[in-house]
């Protein structure tokens, strides 16, 4: 009886080894994973309008905008060595109130945050920032109007157009 038990155990072991060695089958297949990432650019400014309150030119030679500082968030997807640029340009000539004008170059800004730069609003495109590669960047702009007794009274407006480019 002991011998039959040993023979049965050996037979089960042999069958198990035979199945494991040659009677099992496997198959493999590869899957190709692909993704397309296109160039993208997104600019968010915390204020759509900046206003300069009236002030005495002797007491306040440079008027800060009521909305200062304006937060700028720049998000871009581009090549790792590509340059992302932010520019600003006056949408028209000068600040206008009826037939009266104040030169747009009297509006300047300061900047904080890596890659953001200070400048003067102009009728030609001016750099407001640049970065290398993809990413999300944040900074601030603070706007100022050079004050003068020579300005005619009025309510002046002009548009400044920001353009974010991610090649």
C-alpha positions in Angstrom: 0.0 0.0 0.0 2.9 2.2 0.8 4.4 1.3 -2.5 1.2 2.2 -4.4 1.1 5.5 -2.7 4.7 6.3 -3.7 4.0 5.2 -7.3 0.8 7.5 -7.3 2.8 10.4 -6.0 5.5 9.8 -8.6 3.0 9.6 -11.4 1.3 12.9 -10.3 4.7 14.5 -10.2 5.7 13.2 -13.7 2.3 14.4 -15.1 2.8 17.8 -13.5 6.3 18.1 -14.9 5.2 17.0 -18.3 2.4 19.6 -18.4 4.7 22.3 -17.2 7.5 21.4 -19.6 5.7 20.9 -22.9 2.0 21.0 -22.8 1.7 24.6 -21.9 1.5 27.4 -24.5 2.1 31.1 -24.3 1.6 33.9 -26.8 2.8 37.5 -26.8 1.8 40.6 -28.8 3.1 44.2 -28.7 0.9 47.3 -28.7 2.3 50.5 -30.0 1.4 53.5 -27.9 1.4 56.9 -29.6 0.5 60.5 -28.6 0.3 63.7 -30.6 1.2 66.9 -28.8 0.7 70.1 -30.8 2.0 73.6 -30.1 -0.4 75.4 -27.8 -0.4 78.9 -26.1 -2.7 80.3 -23.4 -2.4 83.7 -21.8 -4.5 84.8 -18.8 -4.4 88.4 -17.4 -6.1 89.1 -14.1 -7.5 92.4 -15.4 -8.9 93.2 -18.9 -8.8 97.0 -18.2 -6.3 99.2 -16.4 -7.3 102.7 -15.3 -5.3 105.6 -14.2 -7.0 107.9 -11.7 -6.6 111.7 -12.0 -3.8 113.1 -9.9 -1.8 116.3 -9.4 1.3 116.1 -11.6 3.4 117.9 -8.9 2.4 115.4 -6.2 2.2 112.3 -8.5 4.5 112.5 -11.5 3.8 108.8 -12.3 0.3 107.5 -11.8 0.0 103.8 -10.9 -3.0 101.9 -12.4 -5.8 101.1 -9.9 -5.5 97.4 -10.8 -1.8 97.1 -10.1 -0.3 94.5 -10.1 -1.9 92.6 -12.9 -1.1 88.9 -12.8 -0.1 87.2 -16.0 -0.1 83.5 -16.5 1.6 82.1 -19.6 1.1 78.5 -20.6 2.8 77.0 -23.6 3.5 73.7 -25.3 6.4 73.8 -27.7 9.7 72.2 -28.5 12.2 71.8 -25.7 14.6 74.3 -27.3 11.9 76.6 -28.8 11.5 80.1 -27.6 8.0 81.2 -26.3 7.5 84.9 -26.6 5.0 87.4 -25.1 4.7 90.8 -26.8 2.5 93.8 -26.4 1.5 96.5 -28.9 -0.9 99.5 -28.8 -3.9 98.7 -30.9 -3.9 102.2 -32.3 -1.7 105.3 -32.1 -2.1 107.2 -28.8 -4.4 107.5 -25.9 -7.4 109.3 -27.4 -10.2 111.5 -26.0 -12.2 113.0 -28.9 -9.5 114.9 -30.8 -7.1 115.1 -27.9 -4.2 112.7 -27.5 -1.6 111.6 -25.0 1.4 109.8 -26.5 1.0 106.0 -25.8 4.7 106.0 -24.9 3.7 107.7 -21.6 2.4 104.3 -20.5 5.1 102.0 -19.0 5.1 98.8 -17.0 7.3 97.0 -14.6 7.4 93.2 -14.4 8.1 90.5 -11.8 8.6 86.8 -12.4 11.2 84.8 -14.3 11.2 85.7 -18.0 8.8 88.7 -17.7 10.3 92.1 -18.7 9.5 95.7 -18.1 8.9 98.1 -21.0 7.0 101.0 -22.6 3.8 100.6 -24.6 4.4 101.5 -28.3 2.7 101.3 -31.7 5.2 98.6 -32.6 5.5 95.2 -30.9 7.4 95.3 -27.6 8.7 92.3 -25.7 6.9 91.5 -22.4 8.6 88.2 -21.8 10.3 85.1 -23.2 11.0 81.5 -22.1 12.6 78.4 -23.5 10.5 75.2 -23.8 7.1 74.2 -22.6 5.7 75.1 -19.2 3.5 77.4 -17.2 4.9 80.7 -15.9 3.4 83.4 -13.7 4.4 87.0 -13.1 2.9 90.4 -12.7 2.8 93.7 -14.6 2.3 97.1 -12.9 1.3 99.9 -15.2 2.2 103.6 -14.9 1.2 106.8 -16.7 3.6 109.7 -16.8 1.6 112.6 -15.4 1.8 116.1 -16.9 0.1 119.5 -16.6 0.2 119.6 -20.5 -2.5 116.9 -20.9 -5.9 118.3 -22.0 -8.8 117.3 -19.8 -10.7 114.2 -21.0 -11.3 110.5 -20.6 -8.6 108.8 -22.7 -8.6 105.2 -24.0 -6.5 102.9 -26.1 -6.2 99.1 -26.5 -3.0 97.2 -25.8 -2.8 93.8 -27.5 -0.8 91.0 -25.9 0.4 88.1 -28.2 1.8 84.9 -26.8 3.6 82.8 -29.4 4.7 79.1 -29.0 6.3 77.9 -32.2 
